[in-house]
Amino acid sequence: MAKDVNRRDFVSRAVGAGVALSVVKAVRPARARVLGANERINLGVIGVGGRGRYLIRQFMEVGQKTGDVQIVAVSDVYEKRKRQAAEQAKCDGYLDYRDIINRKDIDGVVIGTPDHWHARMAIEAMNAGKDVYLEKPMTRTADEARQVYETSVKTKRILQIGSQTTSSDQWWKARKVIQDGMIGKMIMSQGSYHRNSTSGEWNWPIETEAGPGSKGDNYIDWKMWLGPAPKRPWDPDRFFRFRKYWDYSGGVATDLFYHVMAPLQICWGGGEFPSRVAGTGGIYVFKDEREVPDTFMLVADYPSGHSVVLSSSMANSQHIPGLIRGHDGTITIVTHGRFEGRVEFITVTPERHAAEEFAKKWGSPEVKIPIEERPSHYQNFIECMRSRQTPVLDGLTAYKAMVPIAMSVESYRSGQVLFFDQQKQRVTARAPKKA
């Protein structure tokens, strides 16, 4: 942890990191194109690195199944990526993302850029009348997440955050278990995201010929890529391995914990904002240029009286099962090490004092609930673009997931426990005074 950062000053700066977005947010929202019942939906994809190319494939598959979705434009600051993605989707390609946002024929924007661009691009797109599929994490900071959510409300645009696992059925089955009272009062949720990267997590290959001074396919618009981040000289490690640096990412917390916190919000029935959050860990193994920890833990307390404990290491792959603990029983959701992906069932196990009553009421000393198929996250977004219904991971739910994650990063970097003021919707260094 950096020794030269004054803790109170750091928290103040981190909390205010989204203030610059207020200029973008103030723009009067544009009218969106009204979609007819059988009219084709036109999408633009911003950021077409590894994740962006994956999203192109997913939405192209939706279009192949339904016949009413097409990608008409892509953009990226790296000329080669832009060209390859445009060829993949057989569409227009741009170096400047604003060329996509300004197109009147585009109905929805898919954002797969590094995290530090998420808030600005999402807000600009919604103000331009576009629906938005925004990759996880929602943003870098809690304040940015609030602004993105508020913009979605003001503009009445569909906003789906891309933690695709929230469209899996296990979370919705767990939600019903809790609502049915099968585990009694909820006490603690826990989860983990562990993997062992022998070369060092996020040390993706560097294409040494690419850069801002190169021509043709190798050209990178470095100034545009930095965008709202601090200005720095060209650094290929920062460009190709951005998740290692605080300017663009929150490391484990923003990259991986969002796949845990977002599903938990679904389980909790919409969830709530935390009251107190701490983040801890360190760089224990991968001692290279990285700034973010390779091992990280998050602990959050909630006003209704339960806590969340998340653990991760990028240097050890042994997981902790995903559990939601109640006073009367426990839900085991994930046993295979990740909160992503398909599972066959969830298990509800009573505590000893509640076992007899549990067996009488539910017909078994332990209940296994099978998981059913649901529409994919991408299908859900497209369906909601037409119906104007709330998507699976809407702005408010995503905002509630982002707050403890962003707070854990700030806590780690400042070395102090942080609090969330529910009334003012802001992170503070001291517990808010009770009304």
RODRENKE-544474 format. One record per residue (C-alpha): residue number from 1; residue in one letter; x, y, z. Coordinates in steps of 0.25 Angstrom, whole numbers, m for minus. Layout:
# RODRENKE-544474
R   num   residu       X       Y       Z
R   NUM        A       X       Y       Z
...
# end
This chain:
# RODRENKE-544474
R   num   residu       X       Y       Z
R     1        M       0       0       0
R     2        A       6      14      m4
R     3        K      12      21       8
R     4        D      11      35       2
R     5        V      m4      36       1
R     6        N     m11      43      12
R     7        R     m22      34      16
R     8        R     m33      45      18
R     9        D     m29      52       5
R    10        F     m29      39      m3
R    11        V     m43      36       1
R    12        S     m47      50      m2
R    13        R     m41      49     m16
R    14        A     m46      35     m19
R    15        V     m61      39     m15
R    16        G     m60      51     m24
R    17        A     m54      44     m36
R    18        G     m67      44     m43
R    19        V     m70      59     m42
R    20        A     m64      62     m56
R    21        L     m75      54     m62
R    22        S     m85      64     m58
R    23        V     m83      72     m70
R    24        V     m86      60     m79
R    25        K     m98      56     m70
R    26        A    m104      70     m72
R    27        V    m107      69     m87
R    28        R    m121      69     m91
R    29        P    m125      54     m94
R    30        A    m128      52    m109
R    31        R    m140      45    m114
R    32        A    m138      30    m118
R    33        R    m142      24    m131
R    34        V    m156      17    m129
R    35        L    m155       2    m132
R    36        G    m166      m5    m139
R    37        A    m170     m19    m135
R    38        N    m162     m26    m146
R    39        E    m152     m15    m149
R    40        R    m137     m19    m148
R    41        I    m129     m14    m136
R    42        N    m116      m8    m139
R    43        L    m104      m9    m130
R    44        G     m91      m2    m129
R    45        V     m79      m8    m121
R    46        I     m69       1    m114
R    47        G     m56      m6    m110
R    48        V     m53     m19    m118
R    49        G     m41     m25    m111
R    50        G     m43     m39    m105
R    51        R     m56     m37     m98
R    52        G     m62     m28    m109
R    53        R     m59     m38    m119
R    54        Y     m66     m48    m110
R    55        L     m78     m39    m109
R    56        I     m79     m37    m124
R    57        R     m80     m52    m125
R    58        Q     m91     m53    m115
R    59        F    m100     m43    m121
R    60        M     m97     m48    m135
R    61        E    m102     m61    m130
R    62        V    m115     m55    m124
R    63        G    m117     m48    m138
R    64        Q    m115     m61    m145
R    65        K    m126     m68    m136
R    66        T    m136     m56    m136
R    67        G    m133     m50    m150
R    68        D    m135     m36    m144
R    69        V    m122     m32    m138
R    70        Q    m110     m27    m146
R    71        I     m96     m20    m142
R    72        V     m95      m8    m151
R    73        A     m82      m2    m146
R    74        V     m70      m4    m137
R    75        S     m59       5    m131
R    76        D     m46       3    m124
R    77        V     m34      12    m122
R    78        Y     m25       1    m128
R    79        E     m26       1    m143
R    80        K     m23     m14    m144
R    81        R     m34     m18    m134
R    82        K     m44      m8    m141
R    83        R     m41     m14    m155
R    84        Q     m42     m29    m150
R    85        A     m55     m26    m143
R    86        A     m61     m19    m154
R    87        E     m58     m31    m163
R    88        Q     m63     m40    m153
R    89        A     m77     m33    m152
R    90        K     m77     m28    m167
R    91        C     m79     m14    m162
R    92        D     m73       0    m162
R    93        G     m61       3    m153
R    94        Y     m57      15    m146
R    95        L     m45      19    m137
R    96        D     m54      30    m129
R    97        Y     m65      24    m121
R    98        R     m73      37    m123
R    99        D     m75      33    m137
R   100        I     m84      22    m132
R   101        I     m91      29    m122
R   102        N     m95      40    m132
R   103        R    m101      31    m142
R   104        K    m116      33    m143
R   105        D    m118      18    m148
R   106        I    m112      12    m136
R   107        D    m122       7    m125
R   108        G    m112       1    m115
R   109        V     m98       2    m111
R   110        V     m89      m9    m105
R   111        I     m78      m4     m97
R   112        G     m66     m14     m95
R   113        T     m55      m4     m92
R   114        P     m45      m3     m80
R   115        D     m52       1     m67
R   116        H     m48      16     m67
R   117        W     m57      19     m79
R   118        H     m69      12     m75
R   119        A     m77      23     m68
R   120        R     m74      34     m78
R   121        M     m77      25     m90
R   122        A     m90      20     m84
R   123        I     m95      34     m80
R   124        E     m92      39     m94
R   125        A     m99      28    m101
R   126        M    m111      29     m92
R   127        N    m112      44     m94
R   128        A    m111      41    m109
R   129        G    m124      32    m108
R   130        K    m117      19    m108
R   131        D    m119       7    m100
R   132        V    m107       2     m93
R   133        Y    m100     m12     m91
R   134        L     m89      m8     m81
R   135        E     m78     m19     m78
R   136        K     m75     m21     m64
R   137        P     m71     m15     m55
R   138        M     m81      m4     m56
R   139        T     m71       7     m53
R   140        R     m58       9     m45
R   141        T     m64      17     m34
R   142        A     m77      18     m26
R   143        D     m80      32     m30
R   144        E     m78      28     m45
R   145        A     m88      17     m43
R   146        R     m98      26     m37
R   147        Q     m97      36     m48
R   148        V     m99      24     m59
R   149        Y    m111      19     m51
R   150        E    m117      33     m50
R   151        T    m115      35     m65
R   152        S    m122      23     m68
R   153        V    m134      27     m60
R   154        K    m134      41     m66
R   155        T    m133      37     m80
R   156        K    m142      24     m79
R   157        R    m132      16     m86
R   158        I    m130       1     m84
R   159        L    m117      m1     m77
R   160        Q    m112     m16     m75
R   161        I     m99     m18     m68
R   162        G     m91     m29     m74
R   163        S     m89     m39     m62
R   164        Q     m95     m50     m71
R   165        T     m96     m60     m59
R   166        T    m108     m52     m53
R   167        S    m117     m58     m64
R   168        S    m114     m72     m59
R   169        D    m125     m78     m51
R   170        Q    m118     m82     m38
R   171        W    m118     m68     m33
R   172        W    m133     m67     m35
R   173        K    m136     m80     m29
R   174        A    m127     m75     m17
R   175        R    m136     m63     m17
R   176        K    m148     m71     m15
R   177        V    m142     m79      m4
R   178        I    m139     m67       4
R   179        Q    m153     m61       1
R   180        D    m160     m74       5
R   181        G    m153     m74      19
R   182        M    m145     m87      17
R   183        I    m132     m82      24
R   184        G    m139     m72      34
R   185        K    m132     m58      36
R   186        M    m120     m56      26
R   187        I    m107     m55      34
R   188        M     m96     m56      24
R   189        S     m93     m58       9
R   190        Q     m79     m63       5
R   191        G     m72     m66      m8
R   192        S     m59     m66     m15
R   193        Y     m52     m65     m28
R   194        H     m39     m72     m28
R   195        R     m29     m76     m40
R   196        N     m14     m78     m41
R   197        S      m8     m71     m52
R   198        T       6     m76     m54
R   199        S      11     m64     m62
R   200        G       4     m54     m53
R   201        E     m11     m50     m54
R   202        W     m14     m40     m66
R   203        N       0     m42     m72
R   204        W      m6     m43     m86
R   205        P       3     m43     m98
R   206        I       9     m29    m103
R   207        E       9     m26    m117
R   208        T      22     m19    m118
R   209        E      21     m13    m132
R   210        A       8      m6    m128
R   211        G       7       8    m122
R   212        P       4      23    m124
R   213        G      16      25    m133
R   214        S      13      13    m142
R   215        K       5      13    m155
R   216        G      m5       5    m162
R   217        D     m11      m7    m154
R   218        N      m1      m4    m142
R   219        Y      m6      10    m139
R   220        I     m12      12    m125
R   221        D     m18      26    m122
R   222        W     m12      26    m108
R   223        K     m17      40    m104
R   224        M     m32      35    m107
R   225        W     m29      22     m99
R   226        L     m25      30     m87
R   227        G     m37      39     m88
R   228        P     m42      42     m74
R   229        A     m30      35     m67
R   230        P     m17      43     m63
R   231        K      m8      47     m75
R   232        R       4      38     m77
R   233        P      15      35     m87
R   234        W      12      22     m96
R   235        D      13      10     m88
R   236        P      10      m3     m95
R   237        D       9     m11     m81
R   238        R      m2      m1     m77
R   239        F      m9      m2     m91
R   240        F      m9     m17     m92
R   241        R      m9     m21     m77
R   242        F     m18     m10     m72
R   243        R     m24     m18     m61
R   244        K     m11     m17     m53
R   245        Y     m12      m2     m51
R   246        W     m21       7     m42
R   247        D     m23      17     m53
R   248        Y     m32       8     m61
R   249        S     m36      m3     m52
R   250        G     m39      m8     m38
R   251        G     m32     m21     m40
R   252        V     m38     m34     m34
R   253        A     m49     m26     m28
R   254        T     m55     m19     m41
R   255        D     m51     m30     m50
R   256        L     m55     m43     m42
R   257        F     m63     m39     m30
R   258        Y     m74     m33     m39
R   259        H     m77     m47     m43
R   260        V     m80     m50     m28
R   261        M     m87     m37     m23
R   262        A     m96     m35     m35
R   263        P    m102     m49     m33
R   264        L    m103     m47     m18
R   265        Q    m112     m35     m21
R   266        I    m121     m44     m29
R   267        C    m122     m54     m18
R   268        W    m125     m43      m7
R   269        G    m137     m38     m15
R   270        G    m131     m25     m20
R   271        G    m122     m24      m8
R   272        E    m117     m11      m1
R   273        F    m105      m2       0
R   274        P     m94      m6      10
R   275        S     m92       2      23
R   276        R     m78      m2      25
R   277        V     m67      m8      16
R   278        A     m52     m12      17
R   279        G     m43     m17       7
R   280        T     m29     m24      10
R   281        G     m19     m33       3
R   282        G      m6     m30      m4
R   283        I       4     m34     m15
R   284        Y       9     m47      m9
R   285        V      14     m54     m22
R   286        F      14     m46     m35
R   287        K      24     m35     m32
R   288        D      25     m29     m45
R   289        E      20     m15     m50
R   290        R       6     m17     m44
R   291        E       0      m8     m34
R   292        V     m13     m16     m31
R   293        P     m12     m28     m21
R   294        D     m11     m42     m26
R   295        T     m18     m46     m13
R   296        F     m30     m39      m8
R   297        M     m42     m40       2
R   298        L     m55     m31       4
R   299        V     m63     m31      16
R   300        A     m76     m22      16
R   301        D     m87     m20      27
R   302        Y    m101     m17      23
R   303        P    m112      m9      31
R   304        S    m122     m20      31
R   305        G    m112     m28      39
R   306        H    m104     m38      30
R   307        S     m90     m38      25
R   308        V     m82     m42      12
R   309        V     m69     m48      12
R   310        L     m62     m50      m1
R   311        S     m48     m56      m4
R   312        S     m39     m57     m16
R   313        S     m25     m60     m20
R   314        M     m19     m60     m34
R   315        A      m8     m70     m28
R   316        N     m16     m81     m23
R   317        S     m28     m88     m29
R   318        Q     m35     m94     m18
R   319        H     m48     m88     m16
R   320        I     m58     m86      m4
R   321        P     m72     m91      m8
R   322        G     m83     m80     m10
R   323        L     m92     m80       2
R   324        I    m103     m71       8
R   325        R    m104     m74      23
R   326        G    m117     m72      30
R   327        H    m120     m74      45
R   328        D    m129     m87      41
R   329        G    m121     m92      29
R   330        T    m111     m90      18
R   331        I    m112     m89       3
R   332        T    m100     m95      m5
R   333        I    m100     m89     m19
R   334        V     m87     m92     m25
R   335        T     m78    m103     m22
R   336        H     m68    m103     m34
R   337        G     m60     m91     m31
R   338        R     m66     m79     m39
R   339        F     m79     m71     m38
R   340        E     m80     m72     m53
R   341        G     m85     m83     m61
R   342        R     m96     m94     m61
R   343        V     m99    m102     m49
R   344        E    m109    m113     m48
R   345        F    m116    m110     m34
R   346        I    m114    m102     m21
R   347        T    m115    m109      m8
R   348        V    m123    m104       5
R   349        T    m118    m110      18
R   350        P    m125    m107      31
R   351        E    m117    m104      44
R   352        R    m119    m114      55
R   353        H    m129    m106      63
R   354        A    m138    m105      51
R   355        A    m136    m119      45
R   356        E    m148    m125      50
R   357        E    m158    m114      46
R   358        F    m150    m113      32
R   359        A    m153    m127      29
R   360        K    m167    m126      32
R   361        K    m170    m114      24
R   362        W    m161    m117      12
R   363        G    m162    m132      12
R   364        S    m147    m135      13
R   365        P    m136    m133      23
R   366        E    m128    m126      11
R   367        V    m134    m120      m1
R   368        K    m127    m120     m15
R   369        I    m134    m110     m25
R   370        P    m131    m113     m39
R   371        I    m127    m101     m48
R   372        E    m135     m98     m61
R   373        E    m131     m91     m74
R   374        R    m133     m76     m75
R   375        P    m131     m66     m87
R   376        S    m116     m62     m88
R   377        H    m112     m48     m83
R   378        Y    m111     m44     m97
R   379        Q    m125     m49    m101
R   380        N    m130     m42     m89
R   381        F    m124     m29     m93
R   382        I    m130     m29    m107
R   383        E    m144     m34    m102
R   384        C    m144     m22     m92
R   385        M    m140     m12    m103
R   386        R    m153     m16    m110
R   387        S    m162     m18     m98
R   388        R    m156      m6     m90
R   389        Q    m157     m16     m78
R   390        T    m146     m16     m67
R   391        P    m134     m24     m71
R   392        V    m128     m35     m61
R   393        L    m116     m26     m57
R   394        D    m122     m12     m57
R   395        G    m116       1     m53
R   396        L    m120       1     m38
R   397        T    m117     m14     m35
R   398        A    m103     m12     m42
R   399        Y    m101       1     m34
R   400        K    m103      m6     m21
R   401        A     m93     m17     m26
R   402        M     m83      m6     m30
R   403        V     m83       1     m17
R   404        P     m77      m9      m8
R   405        I     m67     m13     m18
R   406        A     m62       1     m21
R   407        M     m62       4      m6
R   408        S     m53      m9      m4
R   409        V     m43      m3     m14
R   410        E     m43      11      m7
R   411        S     m41       4       7
R   412        Y     m29      m4       2
R   413        R     m23       8      m4
R   414        S     m25      17       8
R   415        G     m23       7      19
R   416        Q     m36      10      26
R   417        V     m50       4      28
R   418        L     m60      13      20
R   419        F     m75      16      22
R   420        F     m86      18      12
R   421        D     m96      30      15
R   422        Q    m110      24      11
R   423        Q    m116      38      11
R   424        K    m105      46       3
R   425        Q    m102      34      m5
R   426        R     m87      36      m3
R   427        V     m75      28       2
R   428        T     m69      35      15
R   429        A     m57      32      24
R   430        R     m66      33      37
R   431        A     m79      26      41
R   432        P     m91      36      37
R   433        K     m98      41      49
R   434        K    m111      34      52
R   435        A    m124      43      49
# end
